[in-house]
Amino acid sequence: MTKSRLRRTAFLAAFLALALSGCAPTPQAAAPAATAVSGAAAPTVASAATAVAPGAAKPAVKSDPAAAQQGQQLMAQKGCGGCHTVPGVAGATGTVGPGLAGVASRTTIAGGAVPNNGPADLQRWILDPPAVKPGTQMPKLGLTDQEAQQIVAYLETLQ
């Protein structure tokens, strides 16, 4: 197995164990497992309360308006619109990647290859797409955890 696949498997095993136990991890408890996955700062791990079965309706998420505004600005600064159509981001009319309206409510992302059970899955994808789906055209942008959270907050506002 490749190192990337081992990391992904370890992350999924930890996530499933938490989801099946019905407990939400504390940030301190989540950090070691998440760090092993990304090799960088630990992304937020979804709690069992945010996990949904594929094809099921997702629970509504309330985004922090200030974080969402920062995320919108980051998407413009980082050039997301060169590949994606992003509502509310001036000039974001790219067609290489999918349009991002409603992406937070999709059950899968990355052409159906990556489950999207909530904000943590989107954040993990945004932080390091090639680690999640080797061969993807979406590059790793060198975002911080906070920047990825802000972008996710903005994506959650898009319908």
KOLFIFI-760292 format. One record per residue (C-alpha): residue number from 0; x, y, z. Coordinates in Angstrom, 1 decimal. Layout:
N
+-----+--------+--------+--------+
:   i :      u :      v :      w :
+-----+--------+--------+--------+
: NUM :      X :      Y :      Z :
...
+-----+--------+--------+--------+
//
This chain:
159
+-----+--------+--------+--------+
:   i :      u :      v :      w :
+-----+--------+--------+--------+
:   0 :    0.0 :    0.0 :    0.0 :
:   1 :    1.2 :    3.5 :   -0.7 :
:   2 :    1.7 :    5.9 :    2.1 :
:   3 :   -1.2 :    8.1 :    0.9 :
:   4 :   -3.5 :    5.1 :    0.9 :
:   5 :   -2.4 :    4.0 :    4.4 :
:   6 :   -3.1 :    7.5 :    5.7 :
:   7 :   -6.5 :    7.6 :    4.0 :
:   8 :   -7.3 :    4.1 :    5.4 :
:   9 :   -6.3 :    5.2 :    8.9 :
:  10 :   -8.4 :    8.3 :    8.7 :
:  11 :  -11.4 :    6.4 :    7.5 :
:  12 :  -11.0 :    3.8 :   10.2 :
:  13 :  -10.8 :    6.4 :   12.9 :
:  14 :  -13.7 :    8.3 :   11.5 :
:  15 :  -15.9 :    5.2 :   11.3 :
:  16 :  -15.0 :    4.2 :   14.8 :
:  17 :  -16.1 :    7.6 :   16.1 :
:  18 :  -19.3 :    7.6 :   14.0 :
:  19 :  -20.3 :    4.1 :   15.2 :
:  20 :  -19.5 :    4.9 :   18.8 :
:  21 :  -21.8 :    8.0 :   18.7 :
:  22 :  -19.2 :   10.2 :   20.3 :
:  23 :  -17.9 :   13.5 :   19.0 :
:  24 :  -14.1 :   13.9 :   19.4 :
:  25 :  -12.6 :   16.8 :   21.2 :
:  26 :  -10.1 :   18.8 :   19.1 :
:  27 :   -7.3 :   17.3 :   21.1 :
:  28 :   -8.5 :   13.7 :   20.5 :
:  29 :   -9.0 :   14.4 :   16.7 :
:  30 :   -5.6 :   16.0 :   16.1 :
:  31 :   -3.4 :   12.8 :   16.1 :
:  32 :   -5.5 :   10.9 :   13.7 :
:  33 :   -6.0 :   13.9 :   11.4 :
:  34 :   -2.3 :   14.8 :   11.5 :
:  35 :   -1.5 :   11.3 :   10.4 :
:  36 :   -3.7 :   11.8 :    7.4 :
:  37 :   -2.5 :   15.1 :    6.1 :
:  38 :    1.0 :   15.4 :    7.6 :
:  39 :    0.1 :   19.0 :    8.3 :
:  40 :   -2.1 :   20.8 :   10.8 :
:  41 :   -5.1 :   18.8 :   11.9 :
:  42 :   -8.4 :   19.4 :   10.1 :
:  43 :  -11.6 :   19.3 :   12.0 :
:  44 :  -13.0 :   15.8 :   12.1 :
:  45 :  -16.7 :   15.4 :   11.6 :
:  46 :  -18.8 :   14.2 :   14.5 :
:  47 :  -21.2 :   11.3 :   14.2 :
:  48 :  -24.0 :   13.9 :   14.3 :
:  49 :  -22.8 :   15.3 :   10.9 :
:  50 :  -22.4 :   12.0 :    9.2 :
:  51 :  -25.1 :   11.0 :    6.7 :
:  52 :  -25.7 :    8.0 :    4.6 :
:  53 :  -24.9 :    8.4 :    0.9 :
:  54 :  -28.0 :    9.8 :   -0.9 :
:  55 :  -29.6 :   11.0 :    2.4 :
:  56 :  -30.5 :   14.6 :    2.9 :
:  57 :  -27.8 :   16.5 :    4.8 :
:  58 :  -28.6 :   18.5 :    7.9 :
:  59 :  -28.6 :   22.3 :    7.5 :
:  60 :  -25.4 :   23.9 :    8.7 :
:  61 :  -25.2 :   27.5 :   10.0 :
:  62 :  -22.1 :   29.2 :    8.8 :
:  63 :  -20.4 :   32.0 :   10.6 :
:  64 :  -21.1 :   35.0 :    8.4 :
:  65 :  -17.7 :   36.6 :    9.1 :
:  66 :  -15.9 :   33.4 :    8.2 :
:  67 :  -18.1 :   33.0 :    5.0 :
:  68 :  -17.1 :   36.6 :    3.9 :
:  69 :  -13.5 :   35.8 :    4.4 :
:  70 :  -13.9 :   32.6 :    2.5 :
:  71 :  -15.5 :   34.4 :   -0.4 :
:  72 :  -12.5 :   36.8 :   -0.5 :
:  73 :  -10.0 :   33.9 :   -0.3 :
:  74 :  -11.7 :   32.2 :   -3.2 :
:  75 :  -11.1 :   35.3 :   -5.3 :
:  76 :   -7.5 :   35.7 :   -4.1 :
:  77 :   -6.6 :   32.1 :   -4.6 :
:  78 :   -7.9 :   32.0 :   -8.1 :
:  79 :  -10.6 :   29.4 :   -7.6 :
:  80 :  -12.7 :   31.0 :  -10.3 :
:  81 :  -10.0 :   30.1 :  -12.9 :
:  82 :  -11.3 :   26.6 :  -12.8 :
:  83 :  -14.7 :   26.8 :  -11.1 :
:  84 :  -17.9 :   28.9 :  -11.5 :
:  85 :  -18.4 :   30.4 :   -8.0 :
:  86 :  -21.5 :   32.4 :   -7.4 :
:  87 :  -20.7 :   35.7 :   -5.7 :
:  88 :  -17.0 :   35.7 :   -6.7 :
:  89 :  -16.4 :   38.3 :   -9.4 :
:  90 :  -14.9 :   36.7 :  -12.6 :
:  91 :  -15.2 :   33.2 :  -11.3 :
:  92 :  -16.5 :   31.6 :  -14.5 :
:  93 :  -14.1 :   28.7 :  -14.9 :
:  94 :  -15.3 :   25.5 :  -16.6 :
:  95 :  -12.4 :   23.1 :  -15.9 :
:  96 :  -13.8 :   22.0 :  -12.5 :
:  97 :  -17.5 :   21.8 :  -11.5 :
:  98 :  -19.6 :   24.8 :  -10.6 :
:  99 :  -19.6 :   25.2 :   -6.8 :
: 100 :  -23.2 :   26.3 :   -6.3 :
: 101 :  -24.6 :   23.7 :   -3.8 :
: 102 :  -21.3 :   21.8 :   -3.4 :
: 103 :  -21.8 :   21.7 :    0.4 :
: 104 :  -25.0 :   19.8 :    0.0 :
: 105 :  -23.7 :   17.2 :   -2.4 :
: 106 :  -23.2 :   13.7 :   -1.1 :
: 107 :  -20.0 :   13.2 :   -3.0 :
: 108 :  -17.3 :   15.5 :   -4.5 :
: 109 :  -14.3 :   15.1 :   -6.8 :
: 110 :  -16.4 :   13.5 :   -9.6 :
: 111 :  -18.2 :   11.2 :   -7.1 :
: 112 :  -14.9 :    9.7 :   -5.8 :
: 113 :  -15.0 :   11.4 :   -2.4 :
: 114 :  -17.8 :   11.1 :    0.2 :
: 115 :  -19.0 :   14.5 :    1.4 :
: 116 :  -20.7 :   14.0 :    4.8 :
: 117 :  -20.1 :   17.5 :    6.1 :
: 118 :  -17.8 :   20.4 :    6.5 :
: 119 :  -14.8 :   18.3 :    7.6 :
: 120 :  -14.9 :   16.3 :    4.3 :
: 121 :  -14.9 :   19.5 :    2.3 :
: 122 :  -12.1 :   21.0 :    4.4 :
: 123 :  -10.0 :   17.9 :    4.0 :
: 124 :  -10.5 :   18.0 :    0.2 :
: 125 :   -9.7 :   21.7 :    0.0 :
: 126 :   -6.6 :   21.4 :    2.1 :
: 127 :   -5.0 :   18.6 :    0.0 :
: 128 :   -6.9 :   17.3 :   -3.0 :
: 129 :   -4.1 :   15.1 :   -4.4 :
: 130 :   -3.9 :   13.3 :   -1.0 :
: 131 :   -7.6 :   12.5 :   -1.1 :
: 132 :   -7.8 :   11.7 :   -4.8 :
: 133 :   -4.5 :   11.0 :   -6.4 :
: 134 :   -4.4 :   12.2 :  -10.0 :
: 135 :   -6.9 :   15.0 :   -9.5 :
: 136 :   -6.4 :   18.2 :  -11.5 :
: 137 :   -7.2 :   20.3 :   -8.4 :
: 138 :   -4.0 :   21.5 :   -6.9 :
: 139 :   -2.9 :   21.8 :   -3.3 :
: 140 :   -3.0 :   25.5 :   -2.7 :
: 141 :   -1.1 :   25.6 :    0.6 :
: 142 :   -4.1 :   26.9 :    2.6 :
: 143 :   -4.1 :   27.0 :    6.4 :
: 144 :   -6.8 :   25.1 :    8.3 :
: 145 :   -8.4 :   28.4 :    9.1 :
: 146 :   -8.5 :   29.5 :    5.4 :
: 147 :  -10.0 :   26.1 :    4.4 :
: 148 :  -12.6 :   26.5 :    7.2 :
: 149 :  -13.5 :   30.0 :    5.9 :
: 150 :  -13.8 :   28.7 :    2.3 :
: 151 :  -16.0 :   25.9 :    3.5 :
: 152 :  -18.1 :   28.4 :    5.4 :
: 153 :  -18.6 :   30.3 :    2.2 :
: 154 :  -19.4 :   27.2 :    0.2 :
: 155 :  -22.1 :   26.3 :    2.8 :
: 156 :  -23.9 :   29.6 :    1.9 :
: 157 :  -24.1 :   28.7 :   -1.8 :
: 158 :  -27.3 :   27.1 :   -3.0 :
+-----+--------+--------+--------+
//
